[in-house]
Amino acid sequence: MKKILALALALVMVLSLAACGGNTSEGGAKVSVFWYDEADIYLSTVRSALNEELDALGVEYDNQFAANDQAKQLDQVKTAIAGGSTVLVVNLVTSGSVDAAEEILAAAGDIPVIFFNRAIGTDGSDVTVLENHANACFIGTDAPEAGHMQGKMIGDYLVANYDAVDFNGDGVISYAMMKGDEANIEAIYRTQYGVEDANIVLEAAGKPALQYFDVSVAEDARYQVDLGGAWSAAAAKDYMDTNFVTYNEGAGNMIELVICNNDGMAEGVVASLQERGYNVEGGHLVPVFGVDATDSAKALIADGAMTGTVKQDNVGMAVAIRQTVEAVSAGKTPVDALAGLNDDRFSIAPDSAAKLFVAYAPYTGE
């Protein structure tokens, strides 16, 4: 009888262990997700979507925040590795920094590293990094695309509404540009193409090019940048509040258009405008454009307080990351994992099989 009971107990223990193994999907994968900062509005929507995806996948995971400190993020990565993390999902603090990416990859060894959202290099240097590390891939967006899309959207809107936007009637549209981060490659391209592509549309329609509101500023510095690199509403609002001291309706030199690198900065601009009676019902509309299509920006567009944005697909990015985590946890290389993602929102970059782009889309309301 004792032998029978012992065998029965052993069988129960085996079945219990098997059940526990099944609850930690993908062979007990442990995923650590590293975010450059907790406050970024768009990335908070990616995080919510990714948490849902990883919950559904059934893996153990954690979120860690670097407070915009690259050294802190590297320490977090090393601690996670020591703690047994099997997949690293990294939103670099220093966008476009090959050195930062290389330090993380050196620490990771053979552990798969999925970089996402913030570029790991510029001017092709990211391709070299990926080619030299078979355990790495990048999931993000084609950096220039948002700027091109935003610029065309702005140009089309101005051609259709030129006289209404030209508030002082001088025949030229005066604009301000809010840049999220001085060194971020996404910010650089959005700042460049948001204006250049708008001008292409305007000039094709026989309209003058946009004119920066402060003509004394050098051409290569015609923007106002968040000095903290946080793409924040607060920074944009502070800039607009200051701009209004000199550039206003009474002085005849009102800023007539505001282009923003993201929706957070656009919200700060709208707040400043609304405090002065603009972009509210019955008030003059200063067109404000952003990027991300956050829920709060969509609400402002629906209310007529903001004009347009470019959708950066938070759910699409989360799905791509989750599917890649699932594939590499099952033993696939990152390149094979990306190749297996079958979704119209995704495309493999032309310069590297280890880079996946999630498509942008224009948004002016639904």
PyMOL commands that set and color helices and strands:
alter all, ss='L'
color gray80, all
select helices_A, chain A and resi 2-23+25-28+41-57+70-82+98-108+125-132+143-165+185-204+219-221+233-246+263-275+295-302+314-329+334-339
alter helices_A, ss='H'
color red, helices_A
select strands_A, chain A and resi 30-35+60-65+87-90+113-116+136-140+174-179+211-212+224-225+257-260+288-289+309-312+346-348+355-358+360-363
alter strands_A, ss='S'
color yellow, strands_A
deselect
rebuild
show_as cartoon
